[in-house]
């Protein structure tokens, strides 16, 4: 009797264990659900910055997140970015990014998403792009890049404006 119970439990585990580890299927319905969840996460992240809510903002990022800003020296891990951002949040004025357009792309494993967005900011139109991953069942920003957009017809002017800065940065970077 004990042997048959043991065999029944063992066989049940063999047949049902794979179902417990099964990933969400890559269907149109599930993709749309992930896109909604991701859009909500990114929207909440931007809202937390606009309302200077430090905890909500950083709780929507992974612990090992990367934030790359518009300046070439702004390539921060989560700890560095928190240190940079804290005074802005503490002052009650972080930054306000209003989404104008966003494209979300869901990996077939349903656990990684990347996106790009156009934003209305104090710097004019900027582009944000990034990667979200699931952490403890919640979508979180893992990597984010903020870029200023420059019309092609203005590239020569902008190149001239930043020429001295770029030359100094190039010297530093080439030393390494």
Residue pairs with C-beta under 8 A, 6 or more apart in sequence:
23 109
23 110
23 111
24 30
24 110
25 110
26 106
26 108
26 109
26 110
30 110
31 106
31 110
34 104
34 106
34 110
34 113
34 139
35 104
35 106
35 113
37 139
38 104
38 106
38 113
38 115
38 132
38 139
39 102
39 104
41 60
41 132
41 138
41 139
41 140
41 141
42 99
42 102
42 115
42 117
42 132
42 141
43 99
44 56
44 60
45 57
45 60
45 61
45 141
46 96
46 97
46 98
46 99
48 54
48 56
48 57
48 60
49 57
49 94
49 95
49 96
49 97
50 94
50 95
50 96
50 97
52 88
52 89
52 90
52 91
52 92
52 93
52 94
53 89
54 85
54 86
54 89
54 90
54 94
57 85
57 89
57 94
58 78
58 82
60 140
60 141
61 67
61 78
61 140
61 141
61 142
61 144
62 78
62 133
62 135
62 140
62 141
62 142
63 78
64 77
64 78
64 142
65 77
65 78
65 81
65 140
65 141
65 142
65 143
65 144
66 75
66 76
66 77
66 78
66 142
66 143
66 144
67 74
67 76
67 78
67 81
67 144
67 146
68 74
68 75
68 76
68 143
68 144
68 145
68 146
69 75
69 76
69 146
70 123
70 126
70 146
70 147
70 148
72 169
73 169
74 84
76 84
85 94
88 94
88 95
95 121
95 122
96 121
96 122
97 119
97 120
97 121
97 126
97 128
98 119
98 120
98 121
99 117
99 118
99 119
100 117
100 118
100 119
100 120
100 125
101 117
101 118
102 115
102 116
102 117
102 118
103 115
103 116
103 117
104 113
104 114
104 115
105 113
105 114
105 115
106 112
106 113
107 113
107 114
111 133
111 134
112 131
112 132
112 133
113 131
113 132
113 133
113 139
114 129
114 130
114 131
114 132
115 129
115 130
115 132
116 127
116 128
116 129
117 127
117 128
117 129
118 125
118 126
118 127
118 149
119 125
119 126
119 127
119 128
123 148
124 148
124 149
125 149
126 146
126 147
126 148
126 149
127 146
127 147
127 148
127 149
128 144
128 145
128 146
128 147
129 144
129 145
129 147
130 141
130 142
130 143
130 144
130 145
131 141
131 142
131 143
132 139
132 140
132 141
132 142
133 139
133 140
133 142
134 140
150 158
